[in-house]
Amino acid sequence: MEVKKPESPEEFAAYYDLRWRILRRPWDQPRGSEKDELEDDSDHIMVLNDEKNIVGAGRLHLNSETEGQIRFMAVEENQQGSGVGTMVIRELERIAKTHGCDEIILNARDTAVKFYKKHRYQVLRPGHHLFGKVAHFKM
């Protein structure tokens, strides 16, 4: 497996497609909802399998000079639990350090809290409900 930044238009298309399919399509959200206004000011990471297909994605943006925020982490369903998410989060944490961040925050879906706890993140408080349905926790 390879961890890299998407570079070409084709890689970005596959990257955003994975984010939409995993994070938005199950809740009947339209294409485009997998993006926000911070895309151009963020660091994007993807994991490619041996066949060069994208199986993981994630994004880091800076909230301040010392605080980064991880968002839009997605792993293909058939790859969840295989270490792909760990590859994404480790690379995003490495990038955050190069930016001078000493803190990383995120909003975890209730189904992902266990994953983030495994990576030393702590629940700070309950968060929002995405689409009025998907409970999140500030970590």
Rosetta silent file (secondary structure, phi, psi, omega in degrees, C-alpha in Angstrom):
SEQUENCE: MEVKKPESPEEFAAYYDLRWRILRRPWDQPRGSEKDELEDDSDHIMVLNDEKNIVGAGRLHLNSETEGQIRFMAVEENQQGSGVGTMVIRELERIAKTHGCDEIILNARDTAVKFYKKHRYQVLRPGHHLFGKVAHFKM
SCORE:     score description
SCORE:     0.000 S_00000001
   1 L     0.000  151.591 -177.479    0.000    0.000    0.000 S_00000001
   2 E  -127.612  133.997  174.566    1.084    3.539   -0.707 S_00000001
   3 E  -105.693  128.486 -178.551    0.257    6.741    1.186 S_00000001
   4 E  -156.907  168.125  172.718    0.433    9.885   -0.899 S_00000001
   5 L   -86.559  137.777  173.590   -1.127   13.227   -1.644 S_00000001
   6 L   -65.413  138.743 -176.078   -3.522   13.254   -4.586 S_00000001
   7 L  -123.291  -47.645 -175.377   -1.895   15.209   -7.396 S_00000001
   8 L   -85.224  162.270  174.337   -3.605   14.735  -10.740 S_00000001
   9 H   -57.140  -35.453  179.399   -7.201   15.634  -11.584 S_00000001
  10 H   -67.092  -41.009  178.216   -7.904   11.890  -11.850 S_00000001
  11 H   -65.621  -42.264  177.951   -6.490   11.222   -8.371 S_00000001
  12 H   -64.872  -36.955  178.135   -8.529   14.067   -6.877 S_00000001
  13 H   -62.184  -44.577  179.136  -11.649   12.757   -8.619 S_00000001
  14 H   -66.564  -38.394  178.788  -11.109    9.290   -7.096 S_00000001
  15 H   -61.204  -50.976  179.896  -10.312   10.862   -3.703 S_00000001
  16 H   -68.653  -31.819  176.909  -13.529   12.910   -3.626 S_00000001
  17 H   -63.106  -43.823  178.099  -15.522    9.967   -4.970 S_00000001
  18 H   -61.908  -45.724  178.929  -14.399    7.807   -2.035 S_00000001
  19 H   -58.286  -43.400 -179.832  -15.291   10.567    0.431 S_00000001
  20 H   -65.626  -48.395 -175.656  -18.749   10.905   -1.128 S_00000001
  21 H   -61.694  -38.527 -176.267  -19.438    7.151   -1.322 S_00000001
  22 H   -88.013  -39.618 -170.733  -18.429    6.465    2.295 S_00000001
  23 H  -100.518  -16.806 -174.885  -19.385    9.694    4.067 S_00000001
  24 L  -126.361  -42.942 -176.936  -22.348   11.100    2.138 S_00000001
  25 H   -56.449  -40.238 -179.246  -24.108    8.622   -0.158 S_00000001
  26 H   -60.173  -17.630  179.498  -25.430    6.416    2.695 S_00000001
  27 H  -111.284   23.861  175.980  -27.428    9.443    3.884 S_00000001
  28 L    55.715   37.260  178.211  -28.706   10.364    0.404 S_00000001
  29 L   -91.870  145.508 -176.250  -26.511   13.454    0.190 S_00000001
  30 L   -74.656  157.612  171.337  -25.677   14.857   -3.245 S_00000001
  31 L   -58.400  143.192 -174.852  -22.285   14.852   -4.893 S_00000001
  32 L   103.407  -25.845  179.429  -20.480   17.990   -3.858 S_00000001
  33 L   -73.993  -10.068  178.075  -21.502   17.585   -0.212 S_00000001
  34 L   -84.419    4.206 -179.966  -18.183   15.768    0.374 S_00000001
  35 L  -123.918  158.001  172.717  -16.369   19.105   -0.054 S_00000001
  36 L  -139.608 -173.691 -174.219  -16.301   22.366    1.841 S_00000001
  37 L   -72.814   -6.371 -177.653  -14.777   25.831    1.522 S_00000001
  38 L  -100.027    4.995 -176.026  -11.425   24.730    3.037 S_00000001
  39 H   -55.510  -44.836 -176.117  -10.421   22.195    0.367 S_00000001
  40 H   -72.046  -18.752 -178.848   -7.860   24.465   -1.303 S_00000001
  41 H  -106.226   24.832 -174.732   -6.249   25.359    2.044 S_00000001
  42 L  -124.674  162.042  171.850   -5.931   21.773    3.288 S_00000001
  43 E   -99.441  128.675 -177.227   -3.559   18.835    3.096 S_00000001
  44 E  -112.839  138.907 -179.659   -5.148   15.783    1.475 S_00000001
  45 E  -129.596  142.227  173.470   -3.959   12.195    1.917 S_00000001
  46 E  -137.216  154.500  175.830   -4.969    9.017    0.166 S_00000001
  47 E  -114.837  129.489  177.763   -3.989    5.379    0.464 S_00000001
  48 E  -108.204  138.661  175.599   -3.651    3.287   -2.678 S_00000001
  49 L   -80.736 -176.836 -176.735   -3.758   -0.500   -2.656 S_00000001
  50 L   -63.909  -22.117  177.565   -1.376   -2.646   -4.698 S_00000001
  51 L   -89.932    6.017  179.413   -3.645   -2.263   -7.740 S_00000001
  52 L    69.506   24.501  173.081   -3.380    1.565   -7.371 S_00000001
  53 L   -93.592  141.172  179.183   -7.035    1.916   -6.344 S_00000001
  54 E   -73.148  130.024 -179.900   -7.830    4.418   -3.598 S_00000001
  55 E  -124.497   -6.992  179.129   -8.901    2.684   -0.391 S_00000001
  56 E  -153.811  151.969 -178.814   -8.469    5.480    2.172 S_00000001
  57 E  -152.304  156.479  175.215   -8.641    9.262    2.363 S_00000001
  58 E  -171.354  163.506 -175.432   -8.370   12.079    4.867 S_00000001
  59 E  -139.045  146.092  174.191   -7.788   15.790    5.178 S_00000001
  60 E  -125.509  132.213  169.352   -6.030   18.164    7.559 S_00000001
  61 E  -130.697  159.176 -177.790   -6.618   21.878    7.769 S_00000001
  62 E   -95.846  128.621  173.586   -5.244   24.405   10.225 S_00000001
  63 L   -89.078  -25.360  178.014   -7.565   26.174   12.641 S_00000001
  64 L  -158.845 -175.362  179.379   -4.657   28.216   14.013 S_00000001
  65 L   -66.770  -21.427 -175.972   -0.861   28.169   13.986 S_00000001
  66 L  -120.289   -2.517 -178.304   -0.858   25.404   16.591 S_00000001
  67 E  -123.595  123.378  173.811   -4.142   23.540   16.025 S_00000001
  68 E  -105.986  157.857  176.802   -4.937   21.219   13.147 S_00000001
  69 E  -130.204  127.814  175.438   -8.253   19.545   12.412 S_00000001
  70 E   -89.311  133.711  178.343   -8.704   16.170   10.763 S_00000001
  71 E  -143.198  164.654  171.681  -11.822   15.856    8.626 S_00000001
  72 E    54.775   39.233  173.650  -13.343   13.673    5.933 S_00000001
  73 E   -76.575  131.473 -179.029  -11.550   10.441    6.852 S_00000001
  74 E  -144.642  138.554  177.091  -12.941    7.602    4.770 S_00000001
  75 E  -132.684  134.129  176.222  -11.903    3.988    4.250 S_00000001
  76 L   -49.622  138.145 -175.581  -13.439    1.549    1.785 S_00000001
  77 H   -55.251  -40.584 -178.131  -15.807   -0.707    3.687 S_00000001
  78 H   -76.011   -1.869  178.176  -13.938   -3.873    2.698 S_00000001
  79 H  -111.297   -6.455 -179.327  -10.689   -2.334    4.011 S_00000001
  80 L   -64.759  134.510 -176.490  -11.949   -1.133    7.393 S_00000001
  81 L    87.836    2.244 -177.068   -9.998   -2.788   10.191 S_00000001
  82 L  -100.273   -0.415 -179.100   -7.045   -3.542    7.911 S_00000001
  83 L   102.746   -5.164 -179.745   -4.779   -0.646    8.972 S_00000001
  84 H   -63.495  -45.357  178.781   -5.698    1.779    6.172 S_00000001
  85 H   -60.945  -38.159  177.104   -7.220    4.286    8.607 S_00000001
  86 H   -62.985  -39.746  177.710   -4.104    4.095   10.757 S_00000001
  87 H   -62.243  -42.235 -179.617   -1.987    4.907    7.711 S_00000001
  88 H   -65.234  -50.322 -175.033   -4.137    7.961    6.975 S_00000001
  89 H   -66.104  -38.029  178.369   -4.159    9.303   10.523 S_00000001
  90 H   -63.142  -41.056  179.490   -0.420    8.803   11.035 S_00000001
  91 H   -68.602  -40.404  177.565    0.351   10.719    7.849 S_00000001
  92 H   -64.504  -38.313  176.475   -2.039   13.542    8.771 S_00000001
  93 H   -65.485  -40.238  178.101   -0.433   13.753   12.223 S_00000001
  94 H   -61.350  -45.094  179.592    3.023   13.863   10.631 S_00000001
  95 H   -63.252  -41.596  178.717    1.914   16.709    8.356 S_00000001
  96 H   -57.794  -41.188  178.417    0.383   18.560   11.313 S_00000001
  97 H   -62.935  -38.921  179.865    3.757   18.447   13.082 S_00000001
  98 H   -66.092  -24.221  176.554    5.493   19.922   10.034 S_00000001
  99 L   -84.488   -5.827 -178.760    3.020   22.832   10.247 S_00000001
 100 L    89.866   13.479  179.837    3.918   23.367   13.914 S_00000001
 101 L   -73.252  137.410  171.988    0.693   21.985   15.368 S_00000001
 102 L  -114.931    4.326  176.482    0.819   20.764   18.929 S_00000001
 103 E  -147.024  141.220  174.999   -2.859   19.831   19.015 S_00000001
 104 E  -126.922  131.894  176.139   -5.197   18.030   16.616 S_00000001
 105 E  -116.952  164.184  176.102   -8.957   18.037   16.982 S_00000001
 106 E  -163.026  163.747  173.556  -11.645   16.173   15.094 S_00000001
 107 E  -114.585  108.824 -175.350  -15.331   15.361   15.126 S_00000001
 108 E   -96.285  135.275  170.278  -15.753   11.594   15.159 S_00000001
 109 E   -62.724  151.304 -178.277  -18.881    9.758   14.144 S_00000001
 110 H   -55.828  -31.689 -179.513  -20.126    7.567   16.955 S_00000001
 111 H   -75.438  -11.432 -177.923  -19.067    4.506   14.946 S_00000001
 112 H  -108.497   -4.083 -177.105  -15.461    5.794   14.720 S_00000001
 113 H   -56.749  -43.963 -179.629  -14.855    6.820   18.355 S_00000001
 114 H   -59.108  -42.235  177.934  -13.249    3.458   19.196 S_00000001
 115 H   -58.877  -48.776 -177.383  -10.829    3.847   16.262 S_00000001
 116 H   -68.835  -35.786  175.867   -9.732    7.316   17.389 S_00000001
 117 H   -60.713  -38.806  178.083   -9.410    6.248   21.027 S_00000001
 118 H   -60.535  -25.382 -179.383   -7.060    3.512   19.827 S_00000001
 119 L  -103.096   26.517  171.890   -4.937    6.326   18.353 S_00000001
 120 L    74.358   17.197  174.429   -4.774    8.286   21.651 S_00000001
 121 L   -90.016  148.875 -178.891   -7.624   10.723   20.993 S_00000001
 122 L  -119.872  143.029  174.999  -10.019   11.481   23.847 S_00000001
 123 L   -71.220  125.518  177.402  -13.695   12.361   23.755 S_00000001
 124 L   -93.265  -39.909 -179.545  -14.089   15.955   24.923 S_00000001
 125 E  -174.392  162.549  173.208  -17.865   16.247   24.599 S_00000001
 126 E   -62.473  149.101 -179.772  -20.809   15.240   22.436 S_00000001
 127 E  -114.887 -149.391 -176.386  -20.904   17.062   19.129 S_00000001
 128 E   -82.655  171.216  172.572  -23.378   17.710   16.367 S_00000001
 129 E  -111.949  107.875  179.813  -25.702   15.330   14.541 S_00000001
 130 E   -67.817  131.487 -179.391  -24.822   15.305   10.851 S_00000001
 131 L    58.334   20.750 -179.030  -27.941   15.321    8.661 S_00000001
 132 L    70.951    7.782 -173.043  -29.910   15.154   11.910 S_00000001
 133 L  -129.350  -36.615 -168.569  -28.997   11.459   12.149 S_00000001
 134 E   -99.996  105.053 -178.777  -25.265   10.791   12.591 S_00000001
 135 E   -66.988  137.738  177.040  -24.040   11.501   16.139 S_00000001
 136 E  -122.790  158.725  176.178  -20.554   13.000   16.429 S_00000001
 137 E  -130.715  134.763  175.996  -18.173   13.527   19.332 S_00000001
 138 E   -75.388  125.095 -179.941  -15.589   16.283   19.665 S_00000001
 139 L  -128.348    0.000    0.000  -12.205   14.650   20.200 S_00000001
